[in-house]
Amino acid sequence: MVPPRLVGPYRIVSTLGKGGIGTVFRASDRRTGDEVALKLLSTGPALEPAAAKRMAREFETLARLAHPNVVRVFDAGVHRGYPYLVMELVEGLDLRSYLEIDLEPSARRAMPEPAVQVQSEDSEVAPALPRFDLGALLEEADTGFYEAPTGNHALADYARSADESDTDDGSTSSEGTVSPPRRHELFSPFEDEDEPSRPLLAATPYTRELNRPERIGRLKDALLQICEALGYIHSHGLVHRDLKPGNILVDEDRHVRLMDFGLAKFLAEETSVTVRGKVVGTYRYMAPEQALAEHVDGRADLYALGVMIYELLAGRPPYDAKTPVDLWQQILEREPQPLFSLNPHADEDLARIAHKLLRKDPDDRYQTAEEVFEQLISG
Ligand SMILES: Nc1ncnc2c1ncn2[C@@H]1O[C@H](COP(=O)(O)OP(=O)(O)OP(=O)(O)O)[C@@H](O)[C@H]1O
């Protein structure tokens, strides 16, 4: 799509990125000269004029919200049948990229050379910081270590990783002292359901990178801010419904802002939304009750928070499947693989919090964002 030059009173400056439901532009308010981010929901067919207006009006309710950890919504309107939203422009990175920066030189020696530099249309957005390609590592890991959560294949993979004899401090153990775990050590249910058990597995360069204290510190700090934002929007009767790392922006002062809250609901109500075959409210982060299109409350966002914590700790999401139907089924029926079986030295508090947030029944999760906040600070 050729970007429009003007959208309402806004002049389009450049494209910040494309998401599943539209495109976000850097734009300038012609009345004030202020720079803003403008999200044009343009993927599906144009809406009926009445529906587009109704949606734009609904967006205006978001403009009443003001919290330091929630992206400000300034304005909304309709451009040629497509609703748009005008937001505060955040110069920063999404949560996943933010956690990948600042790799320690000692850790970097264990990593492949960075494959990709940050791509950005605007040099201000990309930090001049060292980066590595965690995605490439993940792919690498996917070819073996992370395959198949159950069965002999998985056992063989873990045995191989133990043979590699990486120890936590980066040294190499002479005789491969970590013996291959027995199957029940890897996949047995937790003895205490709140305390994931830690199998005796060796760390790998990949998991060492995931567990880097500086990275975990960043993650915890960001999570506290996300909890503050969620507490605020829940107290206003809103549910985000599409919480994921891509909807969390972090600026250079480590200030976290949540965005896109409420959009999934408005879209689902106004359109029979499957955008490019994908149900709005990304399946991967969807709570079972949301996947079943049941009534959801803030606890569905807390489930999504659990998915995020799990994948940022384990390097892979709790559920993964080739088709949406399989993913849907896993979300409803399967227990997540114990996090320590993927990353044996993962932060214990975060692993415990993630598993509790991933409970199928909302009553079994932490009940509020405040409760999660307390857990994060008390450890
Ligand atoms: N307020 C903002 N300030 C700066 N950049 C933004 C802002 N809102 C979105 N972006 C950037 O624009 C890009 C597209 O965002 P968008 O929310 O459309 O996509 P997404 O979150 O990847 O996907 P989805 O539509 O499925 O939520 C992202 O790279 C995002 O970081």
Ligand as a Chemical Component Dictionary entry (heavy atoms), coordinates in Angstrom:
data_LIG
# 
_chem_comp.id                   LIG 
_chem_comp.type                 NON-POLYMER 
_chem_comp.pdbx_formal_charge   0 
_chem_comp.three_letter_code    LIG 
# 
loop_
_chem_comp_atom.comp_id 
_chem_comp_atom.atom_id 
_chem_comp_atom.alt_atom_id 
_chem_comp_atom.type_symbol 
_chem_comp_atom.charge 
_chem_comp_atom.model_Cartn_x 
_chem_comp_atom.model_Cartn_y 
_chem_comp_atom.model_Cartn_z 
_chem_comp_atom.pdbx_ordinal 
LIG N1  N1  N 0 3.056  4.885  19.623 1  
LIG C1  C1  C 0 4.052  4.368  18.913 2  
LIG N2  N2  N 0 5.245  4.978  18.869 3  
LIG C2  C2  C 0 6.277  4.457  18.164 4  
LIG N3  N3  N 0 6.193  3.314  17.454 5  
LIG C3  C3  C 0 5.029  2.663  17.449 6  
LIG C4  C4  C 0 3.896  3.140  18.172 7  
LIG N4  N4  N 0 2.863  2.277  17.980 8  
LIG C5  C5  C 0 3.351  1.303  17.187 9  
LIG N5  N5  N 0 4.637  1.524  16.863 10 
LIG C6  C6  C 0 5.487  0.652  16.035 11 
LIG O1  O1  O 0 4.832  0.372  14.822 12 
LIG C7  C7  C 0 5.013  -0.976 14.445 13 
LIG C8  C8  C 0 3.692  -1.628 14.113 14 
LIG O2  O2  O 0 2.884  -1.625 15.267 15 
LIG P1  P1  P 0 1.546  -2.444 15.357 16 
LIG O3  O3  O 0 0.973  -2.253 16.709 17 
LIG O4  O4  O 0 0.674  -2.138 14.202 18 
LIG O5  O5  O 0 2.076  -3.893 15.098 19 
LIG P2  P2  P 0 2.245  -5.157 15.954 20 
LIG O6  O6  O 0 2.080  -4.857 17.415 21 
LIG O7  O7  O 0 3.531  -5.748 15.504 22 
LIG O8  O8  O 0 1.091  -6.097 15.449 23 
LIG P3  P3  P 0 -0.457 -6.170 15.817 24 
LIG O9  O9  O 0 -1.165 -5.308 14.881 25 
LIG O10 O10 O 0 -0.734 -7.616 15.613 26 
LIG O11 O11 O 0 -0.604 -5.717 17.248 27 
LIG C9  C9  C 0 5.748  -1.646 15.568 28 
LIG O12 O12 O 0 7.093  -1.773 15.200 29 
LIG C10 C10 C 0 5.633  -0.707 16.719 30 
LIG O13 O13 O 0 6.774  -0.750 17.542 31 
# 
loop_
_chem_comp_bond.comp_id 
_chem_comp_bond.atom_id_1 
_chem_comp_bond.atom_id_2 
_chem_comp_bond.value_order 
_chem_comp_bond.pdbx_ordinal 
LIG N1  C1  SING 1  
LIG C1  N2  SING 2  
LIG C1  C4  DOUB 3  
LIG N2  C2  DOUB 4  
LIG C2  N3  SING 5  
LIG N3  C3  DOUB 6  
LIG C3  C4  SING 7  
LIG C3  N5  SING 8  
LIG C4  N4  SING 9  
LIG N4  C5  DOUB 10 
LIG C5  N5  SING 11 
LIG N5  C6  SING 12 
LIG C6  O1  SING 13 
LIG C6  C10 SING 14 
LIG O1  C7  SING 15 
LIG C7  C8  SING 16 
LIG C7  C9  SING 17 
LIG C8  O2  SING 18 
LIG O2  P1  SING 19 
LIG P1  O3  DOUB 20 
LIG P1  O4  SING 21 
LIG P1  O5  SING 22 
LIG O5  P2  SING 23 
LIG P2  O6  DOUB 24 
LIG P2  O7  SING 25 
LIG P2  O8  SING 26 
LIG O8  P3  SING 27 
LIG P3  O9  DOUB 28 
LIG P3  O10 SING 29 
LIG P3  O11 SING 30 
LIG C9  O12 SING 31 
LIG C9  C10 SING 32 
LIG C10 O13 SING 33 
# 
